[in-house]
Each structure stands twice: as structure tokens, then as C-alpha cells.
Amino acid sequence: MGEKEKKTSNKNKKQKHQHPNDQTTKTASSDFSFKPSSEVKGLRFGGQFIVKSFTIRRARPLELLQLLSLPPPNKPNSNNKLPFPSTTAFLPTNFTILAHHAWHTLTLGLGTKKSKVVLFVFETEAMKAAVDRVWPPEIPLGEVNKRLIRGLNGCEIARFKFRKGCITFYVYAVRQVGSLGFSSADDLRTILQSVVALQDFLDHTAMLAMPNQRTISYANVAPVAMAH
């Protein structure tokens, strides 16, 4: 009897670890798990400390749509705004993408090739605008936790993490302390569902074209998110 219970317990533990994207279950509810900025988990690096020196840059709105495999708006809405107006995204720089490949080669495959994408969904456009004014356009990954996440004093944050092949997505929903609900919940839910729907990135060198808008093709998004 005890042996049977032990097997059941081990099976449940395995099931818990099988789904690294289990945060998606939270997207069905408006009750996101918010914590003070000083307590929320930041980026994780494992033993790959050299990755902390690799940089990420602020993305343009259309780059975010491309990354999420979403089409650009056909017509501007009544307020002449692009989707996700309260979202700030950071993508790997060209240097980071190339450095990951070089590091992986120099270490004979032991160095990680995984890049990080960080998205902040603020509860209002005003909050995003205020934060964007003080945040740098480019920052080393090792400074994100201290300067960006911990720097959001007086805020509560809900964290979501998704592994998609060679890219790990960190999504942070940000609201003022004491706020009820999350006014950008629809945008947050759309972003989370879009990330979940992405197929694994096998090679993120396709992102090298992203700084130049003229080279982005929205007609075919397959090269950006490829299946196994």
C-alpha cells in the first residue's frame, strides 16, 4: 500500500516538472499573482555567468508583433495606436546573438546558446511612458534584475516564464501597489497566449534582421519560429 502511494506521489512530482510553461494556466483568470518588485523573481542564469555581460535592447512596436508572430494592424485604430501600447520589450542585440554562438563554439557545445527576451506589460500607457524615460535603450542582462525589475519601486509585478527552444521569454505585468485587478489584462492575456502558441525557435539568428524594419517580411513568419 505504501509502495503504491509512493509511486503516485512520484508520478505527481514528475507531472509538475513536465510543463515548464505551466504559467499559462493563470492566463485564464484575471487573478494574476502579483508580488512587490523586491520579491518577484528576476532573470536566471544558472552557471553561465558570462551571459550576464550580453546585452538586450528596447524593441520597436512592430518588432514585438513580428516576434510574437502577429500580423501588423491593417488599419490604425480610432486612437491611431499600435497594439500593446503599454508594453515595453527588450530583445537580444546583434552582439548578443553572435556572442552566444561564439561562446557555444568556444566551449565545444557546453556554453548556452539560449537568449532571453524580456517583456514588461504596464497597467497604463502613462506608467510605461514614465518608466521608458528613465530606462536605458540598451542594458546588459546582468543588470536587468537590479536596474529594471528592482528599480520599479512602489510597484507590484506578476512574472511569467516560457522556454521556446533557444529563446526564453520573461513576461512581467506591472501595476501600482494597492491597485485592484490589472487594467491591461487583455493585452497581457493576448501576449501570453501568443508566446504559448509559438513553436520552438531553433536558431535566433533570424532576429539579426529585426533592427532594420525594411528587412522584415510579415507574409511568412515561419523562419522566425520554426518547429522541431
Backbone as numpy.savetxt, mean C-alpha at the origin, in Angstrom:
# Nx Ny Nz CAx CAy CAz Cx Cy Cz
-8.77 -38.77 22.35 -9.62 -37.56 22.35 -8.75 -36.31 22.35
-7.75 -36.30 23.26 -6.86 -35.15 23.34 -6.07 -34.98 22.07
-5.73 -36.14 21.42 -4.97 -36.08 20.18 -5.80 -35.45 19.07
-7.12 -35.75 19.07 -8.03 -35.21 18.06 -8.16 -33.70 18.22
-8.29 -33.25 19.48 -8.40 -31.81 19.76 -7.13 -31.08 19.34
-5.97 -31.75 19.55 -4.69 -31.14 19.19 -4.59 -30.94 17.69
-5.06 -31.96 16.90 -5.05 -31.87 15.45 -5.93 -30.73 14.96
-7.12 -30.62 15.59 -8.06 -29.55 15.22 -7.45 -28.18 15.50
-6.77 -28.07 16.66 -6.13 -26.81 17.04 -5.04 -26.44 16.05
-4.21 -27.44 15.66 -3.14 -27.18 14.70 -3.70 -26.79 13.35
-4.82 -27.39 12.96 -5.46 -27.07 11.68 -5.94 -25.64 11.66
-6.52 -25.20 12.78 -7.00 -23.82 12.87 -5.85 -22.84 12.79
-4.72 -23.19 13.43 -3.55 -22.30 13.39 -3.04 -22.17 11.98
-3.01 -23.30 11.24 -2.54 -23.27 9.86 -3.44 -22.39 9.01
-4.76 -22.49 9.22 -5.70 -21.70 8.45 -5.49 -20.22 8.69
-5.13 -19.86 9.90 -4.90 -18.45 10.22 -3.70 -17.90 9.47
-2.69 -18.75 9.23 -1.47 -18.28 8.59 -1.51 -18.45 7.07
-2.57 -19.09 6.56 -2.65 -19.34 5.13 -3.02 -18.10 4.35
-3.63 -17.15 4.98 -4.18 -16.01 4.28 -3.52 -14.72 4.74
-2.41 -14.30 4.11 -1.74 -13.06 4.51 -2.58 -11.84 4.24
-3.62 -11.98 3.41 -4.48 -10.84 3.09 -5.80 -10.91 3.83
-5.80 -11.50 5.03 -7.06 -11.66 5.74 -7.64 -10.34 6.19
-6.92 -9.23 6.00 -7.46 -7.92 6.32 -8.67 -7.60 5.44
-8.78 -8.30 4.32 -9.87 -8.01 3.38 -11.23 -8.29 4.01
-11.26 -9.14 5.03 -12.54 -9.43 5.68 -13.09 -8.19 6.38
-12.20 -7.26 6.71 -12.63 -6.04 7.40 -13.29 -5.05 6.46
-13.04 -5.20 5.13 -13.55 -4.22 4.19 -15.05 -4.30 4.04
-15.65 -5.40 4.52 -17.10 -5.53 4.39 -17.82 -4.72 5.47
-17.10 -4.20 6.40 -17.70 -3.45 7.50 -17.12 -2.06 7.57
-17.93 -1.13 8.05 -17.45 0.25 8.21 -16.68 0.41 9.51
-16.65 -0.67 10.31 -15.97 -0.60 11.61 -14.51 -1.00 11.45
-13.71 -0.13 10.83 -12.30 -0.40 10.67 -11.61 -0.27 12.03
-10.51 -1.00 12.19 -9.80 -1.00 13.46 -8.78 0.13 13.52
-9.15 1.24 14.15 -8.27 2.41 14.25 -7.50 2.39 15.56
-6.23 2.79 15.49 -5.38 2.89 16.67 -4.66 4.23 16.62
-4.20 4.74 17.77 -3.39 5.96 17.76 -2.16 5.77 16.88
-1.68 6.84 16.25 -0.55 6.74 15.34 0.70 6.19 16.02
0.80 6.38 17.33 1.97 5.89 18.07 1.93 4.38 18.28
0.77 3.77 18.07 0.61 2.33 18.34 0.46 1.48 17.09
0.09 2.10 15.98 -0.14 1.32 14.76 1.16 0.76 14.21
1.11 -0.42 13.62 2.31 -1.03 13.05 2.75 -0.28 11.80
4.05 -0.15 11.64 4.59 0.51 10.46 5.06 -0.48 9.42
6.01 -0.07 8.59 6.57 -0.96 7.59 7.47 -1.98 8.27
7.55 -3.17 7.71 8.39 -4.23 8.25 9.49 -4.57 7.24
10.70 -4.83 7.75 11.84 -5.09 6.87 12.51 -6.44 7.12
12.14 -7.13 8.17 12.80 -8.39 8.47 14.28 -8.14 8.73
15.14 -8.96 8.15 16.58 -8.76 8.33 17.22 -8.00 7.19
16.41 -7.52 6.24 16.93 -6.83 5.06 17.10 -5.33 5.36
18.09 -5.01 6.20 18.26 -3.62 6.64 18.67 -2.67 5.52
19.33 -3.19 4.51 19.76 -2.32 3.42 18.57 -1.71 2.69
17.43 -2.40 2.74 16.23 -1.91 2.06 15.75 -0.58 2.66
16.10 -0.33 3.91 15.68 0.91 4.56 16.23 2.15 3.85
17.33 1.99 3.14 17.92 3.13 2.43 17.30 3.34 1.05
16.51 2.38 0.59 15.84 2.52 -0.70 14.71 3.54 -0.58
14.45 4.27 -1.63 13.50 5.38 -1.55 12.17 5.11 -2.25
11.15 5.82 -1.79 9.85 5.83 -2.45 9.49 7.29 -2.74
8.66 7.50 -3.73 8.28 8.86 -4.14 6.77 8.99 -4.17
6.30 10.23 -4.04 4.86 10.48 -4.10 4.35 10.25 -5.51
3.25 9.54 -5.62 2.70 9.20 -6.93 1.71 10.26 -7.41
1.61 10.38 -8.71 0.58 11.23 -9.30 -0.74 10.47 -9.26
-1.88 11.20 -9.29 -3.19 10.52 -9.21 -3.38 9.44 -10.27
-2.98 9.72 -11.51 -3.17 8.74 -12.58 -2.27 7.51 -12.38
-1.13 7.69 -11.74 -0.25 6.56 -11.47 -0.91 5.60 -10.49
-1.64 6.14 -9.53 -2.34 5.30 -8.56 -3.40 4.45 -9.27
-4.13 5.06 -10.18 -5.14 4.31 -10.93 -4.50 3.20 -11.75
-3.37 3.51 -12.37 -2.66 2.51 -13.18 -2.19 1.36 -12.31
-1.64 1.67 -11.16 -1.14 0.64 -10.26 -2.25 -0.29 -9.80
-3.43 0.28 -9.55 -4.57 -0.51 -9.08 -5.35 -1.16 -10.21
-4.83 -1.01 -11.44 -5.49 -1.56 -12.64 -6.90 -1.00 -12.80
-7.05 0.28 -12.48 -8.33 0.97 -12.66 -8.21 1.91 -13.86
-9.25 2.01 -14.68 -9.19 2.90 -15.84 -9.28 4.36 -15.42
-8.71 5.27 -16.19 -8.84 6.70 -15.87 -10.27 7.13 -16.11
-10.74 8.19 -15.45 -12.12 8.64 -15.65 -12.33 9.12 -17.07
-13.43 8.69 -17.69 -13.75 9.14 -19.05 -14.11 10.60 -19.09
-14.86 11.01 -18.06 -15.28 12.40 -17.97 -15.02 12.90 -16.56
-14.56 14.13 -16.42 -14.41 14.67 -15.06 -15.76 14.78 -14.39
-15.81 14.54 -13.07 -17.09 14.63 -12.39 -17.48 16.10 -12.20
-18.60 16.31 -11.54 -19.14 17.67 -11.41 -18.17 18.62 -10.71
-17.31 18.07 -9.84 -16.35 18.92 -9.14 -14.98 18.94 -9.84
-14.92 18.30 -11.01 -13.68 18.26 -11.79 -12.54 17.63 -10.99
-12.85 16.52 -10.27 -11.86 15.85 -9.43 -11.57 14.46 -9.96
-10.34 14.01 -9.76 -9.97 12.65 -10.07 -10.42 11.74 -8.92
-10.50 10.43 -9.16 -10.86 9.52 -8.06 -9.85 9.59 -6.92
-10.30 9.23 -5.74 -9.48 9.18 -4.52 -8.80 10.51 -4.22
-9.55 11.60 -4.13 -8.94 12.92 -3.89 -8.31 13.08 -2.52
-8.62 12.18 -1.59 -8.04 12.31 -0.25 -6.95 11.26 -0.01
-6.43 10.68 -1.08 -5.42 9.62 -0.95 -4.05 10.09 -1.44
-3.03 9.80 -0.65 -1.63 10.05 -1.03 -0.93 8.70 -1.13
-0.28 8.46 -2.27 0.40 7.18 -2.49 1.89 7.40 -2.72
2.69 6.46 -2.26 4.13 6.48 -2.48 4.53 5.20 -3.21
5.27 5.36 -4.31 5.72 4.24 -5.12 7.25 4.14 -5.08
7.80 2.96 -5.39 9.26 2.84 -5.45 9.84 3.76 -6.54
10.96 4.38 -6.24 11.64 5.20 -7.24 12.36 4.28 -8.23
12.80 4.86 -9.34 13.57 4.08 -10.31 14.82 3.48 -9.65
15.47 4.27 -8.79 16.65 3.79 -8.09 16.31 2.55 -7.27
15.20 2.58 -6.56 14.81 1.46 -5.70 14.55 0.20 -6.51
13.85 0.34 -7.62 13.54 -0.82 -8.45 14.83 -1.47 -8.96
15.75 -0.65 -9.45 17.01 -1.18 -9.96 17.89 -1.71 -8.83
17.86 -1.03 -7.67 18.67 -1.46 -6.53 18.22 -2.81 -6.00
16.91 -3.05 -6.01 16.39 -4.35 -5.57 16.95 -5.47 -6.44
16.96 -5.25 -7.74 17.47 -6.27 -8.65 18.97 -6.47 -8.46
19.69 -5.37 -8.29 21.15 -5.46 -8.08 21.46 -6.19 -6.77
20.73 -5.84 -5.71 20.94 -6.46 -4.41 20.64 -7.95 -4.47
19.59 -8.32 -5.18 19.20 -9.72 -5.32 20.30 -10.49 -6.07
20.89 -9.86 -7.07 21.94 -10.50 -7.86 23.24 -10.63 -7.06
23.64 -9.54 -6.38 24.88 -9.54 -5.61 24.87 -10.55 -4.47
23.68 -10.79 -3.91 23.57 -11.72 -2.78 23.25 -13.14 -3.24
23.37 -13.35 -4.57 23.10 -14.68 -5.15 21.69 -15.18 -4.81
20.76 -14.25 -4.87 19.35 -14.61 -4.66 18.86 -14.52 -3.24
19.75 -14.21 -2.30 19.34 -14.12 -0.89 18.69 -12.77 -0.57
19.08 -11.72 -1.29 18.50 -10.40 -1.05 17.10 -10.30 -1.62
16.24 -9.60 -0.93 14.85 -9.51 -1.37 14.70 -8.66 -2.63
13.75 -9.05 -3.46 13.40 -8.26 -4.64 12.06 -7.55 -4.41
11.51 -7.70 -3.22 10.19 -7.15 -2.95 10.24 -5.66 -2.64
9.45 -4.90 -3.38 9.33 -3.47 -3.13 8.09 -3.20 -2.29
8.00 -1.97 -1.78 6.85 -1.60 -0.96 6.13 -0.40 -1.59
4.81 -0.47 -1.56 3.95 0.64 -1.98 3.15 1.05 -0.75
3.12 2.35 -0.46 2.44 2.85 0.74 1.35 3.83 0.34
0.13 3.56 0.80 -1.00 4.43 0.50 -1.61 4.96 1.79
-1.87 6.25 1.82 -2.54 6.88 2.97 -3.87 7.43 2.49
-4.95 6.92 3.06 -6.30 7.40 2.73 -6.77 8.26 3.89
-6.81 9.57 3.68 -7.20 10.50 4.74 -8.72 10.67 4.74
-9.26 11.04 5.90 -10.71 11.14 5.99 -11.27 12.32 5.21
-10.44 13.35 4.97 -10.90 14.51 4.21 -9.79 14.99 3.27
-10.18 15.71 2.24 -9.21 16.30 1.32 -8.39 17.38 2.02
-9.02 18.09 2.96 -8.31 19.15 3.69 -7.17 18.56 4.51
-7.42 17.40 5.13 -6.36 16.75 5.92 -5.23 16.31 5.00
-5.56 15.74 3.86 -4.52 15.32 2.90 -3.68 16.52 2.45
-4.36 17.62 2.12 -3.65 18.81 1.64 -2.69 19.34 2.70
-3.14 19.35 3.96 -2.30 19.85 5.05 -1.07 18.96 5.25
-1.28 17.65 5.17 -0.17 16.71 5.36 0.79 16.76 4.17
0.25 16.84 2.96 1.10 16.88 1.76 2.05 18.08 1.77
1.63 19.15 2.42 2.48 20.35 2.46 3.75 20.14 3.28
3.69 19.24 4.24 4.86 19.04 5.12 5.60 17.74 4.81
4.96 16.83 4.10 5.64 15.58 3.76 6.56 15.79 2.56
7.72 15.15 2.55 8.65 15.27 1.42 8.11 14.50 0.21
8.47 14.92 -1.00 8.03 14.20 -2.20 8.73 12.86 -2.36
9.88 12.69 -1.69 10.64 11.44 -1.76 11.24 11.16 -0.39
11.25 9.88 0.01 11.71 9.56 1.37 12.26 8.13 1.40
13.33 7.89 2.17 13.83 6.51 2.33 12.79 5.67 3.08
12.69 4.41 2.73 11.73 3.53 3.39 11.96 3.47 4.90
13.22 3.56 5.31 13.54 3.47 6.73 13.04 4.64 7.56
12.63 5.74 6.90 12.15 6.91 7.62 10.63 7.03 7.60
9.96 6.13 6.88 8.50 6.22 6.75 7.81 6.08 8.10
8.24 5.11 8.89 7.58 4.88 10.19 7.67 6.10 11.10
8.87 6.68 11.18 9.09 7.80 12.10 8.52 9.12 11.58
8.83 9.46 10.33 8.47 10.78 9.81 7.03 10.86 9.29
6.55 9.79 8.71 5.19 9.84 8.16 4.15 9.29 9.13
4.29 8.04 9.50 3.25 7.40 10.34 3.24 7.98 11.75
4.38 7.96 12.44 4.42 8.50 13.81 4.26 10.02 13.81
4.53 10.64 12.67 4.39 12.10 12.58 2.96 12.58 12.50
2.02 11.65 12.35 0.60 12.03 12.29 0.04 12.17 13.70
0.53 13.15 14.43 0.08 13.38 15.80 -1.39 13.78 15.83
-2.09 13.29 16.83 -3.51 13.61 16.95 -4.39 12.85 15.98
-3.84 11.79 15.40 -4.60 11.00 14.42 -4.70 9.54 14.86
-5.72 8.89 14.35 -5.88 7.45 14.51 -5.73 6.81 13.14
-5.16 5.61 13.12 -4.85 4.97 11.85 -5.31 3.51 11.85
-5.87 3.08 10.73 -6.17 1.67 10.51 -5.21 1.16 9.44
-4.58 0.04 9.69 -3.53 -0.49 8.81 -3.97 -1.76 8.09
-3.63 -1.84 6.82 -3.92 -3.03 6.01 -2.67 -3.38 5.22
-2.36 -4.66 5.14 -1.15 -5.10 4.45 -1.50 -6.24 3.49
-0.99 -6.12 2.27 -1.26 -7.14 1.26 0.03 -7.48 0.52
0.31 -8.76 0.38 1.46 -9.19 -0.40 0.97 -9.62 -1.78
1.52 -8.96 -2.78 1.14 -9.25 -4.17 2.41 -9.51 -4.98
2.92 -10.73 -4.85 4.14 -11.07 -5.56 5.31 -10.25 -5.07
5.97 -9.53 -5.99 7.17 -8.77 -5.61 6.84 -7.38 -5.06
5.58 -7.09 -4.84 5.19 -5.81 -4.24 4.32 -6.05 -3.01
4.67 -5.40 -1.92 3.85 -5.44 -0.71 3.15 -4.10 -0.57
1.84 -4.14 -0.45 1.03 -2.93 -0.31 0.74 -2.68 1.18
1.03 -1.46 1.62 0.63 -1.01 2.96 -0.41 0.10 2.76
-1.60 -0.09 3.30 -2.66 0.91 3.17 -3.01 1.40 4.58
-2.96 2.72 4.76 -3.26 3.33 6.05 -4.44 4.29 5.91
-5.49 4.04 6.67 -6.63 4.97 6.73 -6.39 5.90 7.92
-6.50 7.21 7.69 -6.14 8.19 8.72 -7.32 9.11 9.03
-7.61 9.24 10.31 -8.67 10.16 10.76 -8.23 10.87 12.02
-8.90 11.96 12.36 -8.62 12.68 13.59 -9.05 11.86 14.80
-8.30 11.99 15.90 -8.67 11.30 17.13 -10.06 11.76 17.57
-10.90 10.82 17.92 -12.24 11.16 18.38 -13.29 11.16 17.29
-12.87 11.00 16.04 -13.84 10.97 14.93 -14.65 9.68 14.98
-15.91 9.79 14.59 -16.78 8.62 14.52 -16.89 8.20 13.06
-16.67 6.90 12.80 -16.72 6.43 11.43 -15.53 6.92 10.63
-15.66 6.82 9.31 -14.59 7.26 8.42 -15.24 7.80 7.16
-15.13 9.11 6.95 -15.87 9.76 5.86 -15.40 9.34 4.47
-14.19 8.79 4.37 -13.70 8.31 3.06 -13.77 6.79 2.98
-14.73 6.21 3.68 -14.85 4.75 3.74 -15.08 4.14 2.36
-15.84 4.82 1.50 -16.11 4.27 0.17 -14.82 4.19 -0.66
-14.01 5.26 -0.60 -12.74 5.24 -1.33 -11.81 4.17 -0.76
-11.77 4.07 0.56 -10.91 3.08 1.19 -11.33 1.67 0.78
-12.63 1.43 0.79 -13.12 0.10 0.42 -12.79 -0.22 -1.04
-12.93 0.77 -1.91 -12.62 0.56 -3.34 -11.15 0.24 -3.53
-10.28 0.97 -2.81 -8.84 0.73 -2.91 -8.49 -0.66 -2.41
-9.02 -1.03 -1.25 -8.72 -2.35 -0.69 -9.21 -3.47 -1.61
-10.40 -3.32 -2.14 -10.94 -4.35 -3.04 -10.12 -4.43 -4.33
-9.63 -3.28 -4.80 -8.82 -3.26 -6.02 -7.49 -3.96 -5.79
-6.88 -3.72 -4.62 -5.61 -4.38 -4.30 -5.81 -5.89 -4.19
-6.88 -6.29 -3.53 -7.16 -7.71 -3.37 -7.34 -8.38 -4.74
-7.98 -7.65 -5.66 -8.26 -8.22 -6.99 -7.02 -8.30 -7.88
-5.95 -7.58 -7.52 -4.74 -7.61 -8.33 -4.12 -9.00 -8.33
-3.60 -9.40 -9.47 -2.83 -10.62 -9.52 -1.39 -10.29 -9.11
-0.65 -11.33 -8.77 0.71 -11.11 -8.26 1.60 -10.43 -9.30
2.39 -9.46 -8.81 3.38 -8.81 -9.65 4.60 -9.73 -9.73
4.93 -10.17 -10.92 6.11 -11.02 -11.08 7.37 -10.19 -11.26
7.22 -9.02 -11.86 8.39 -8.18 -12.14 7.94 -6.73 -12.11
8.45 -5.95 -11.14 7.99 -4.56 -11.02 8.78 -3.58 -11.87
9.65 -4.07 -12.79 10.38 -3.14 -13.64 9.44 -2.40 -14.59
8.22 -2.92 -14.78 7.24 -2.21 -15.60 6.92 -0.85 -15.00
7.14 -0.71 -13.68 6.84 0.55 -13.01 7.85 1.64 -13.37
8.95 1.26 -14.02 9.94 2.26 -14.43 9.35 3.26 -15.41
8.31 2.88 -16.12 7.70 3.78 -17.10 6.77 4.78 -16.45
6.41 4.57 -15.19 5.35 5.34 -14.57 5.65 6.82 -14.34
6.90 7.24 -14.09 7.13 8.68 -13.90 6.81 9.51 -15.13
6.79 8.91 -16.30 6.48 9.64 -17.53 5.09 9.25 -17.99
4.12 10.14 -17.80 2.73 9.81 -18.10 2.51 9.41 -19.55
3.34 9.91 -20.46 3.12 9.63 -21.87 3.38 8.17 -22.20
4.08 7.46 -21.35 4.41 6.08 -21.65 3.42 5.10 -21.04
2.43 5.59 -20.32 1.46 4.70 -19.69 0.36 4.35 -20.66
0.08 3.07 -20.80 -1.01 2.62 -21.66 -2.10 2.03 -20.78
-3.28 2.63 -20.82 -4.38 2.13 -20.01 -5.17 1.05 -20.74
-4.87 0.86 -22.02 -5.63 -0.10 -22.80 -5.30 -1.53 -22.38
-4.08 -1.74 -21.90 -3.65 -3.07 -21.52 -2.87 -3.00 -20.23
-3.51 -3.44 -19.14 -2.86 -3.35 -17.83 -2.17 -4.65 -17.44
-2.26 -5.66 -18.31 -1.70 -6.97 -17.98 -0.22 -6.94 -17.64
0.62 -6.14 -18.34 2.05 -6.14 -18.01 2.35 -5.65 -16.62
1.44 -4.86 -16.03 1.70 -4.32 -14.70 1.39 -5.35 -13.62
0.32 -6.09 -13.78 -0.06 -7.11 -12.80 -0.22 -8.42 -13.53
0.80 -9.27 -13.46 0.78 -10.51 -14.22 0.51 -11.69 -13.32
-0.16 -12.68 -13.86 -0.46 -13.89 -13.10 0.74 -14.82 -13.10
0.72 -15.79 -12.19 1.81 -16.78 -12.14 1.83 -17.55 -13.45
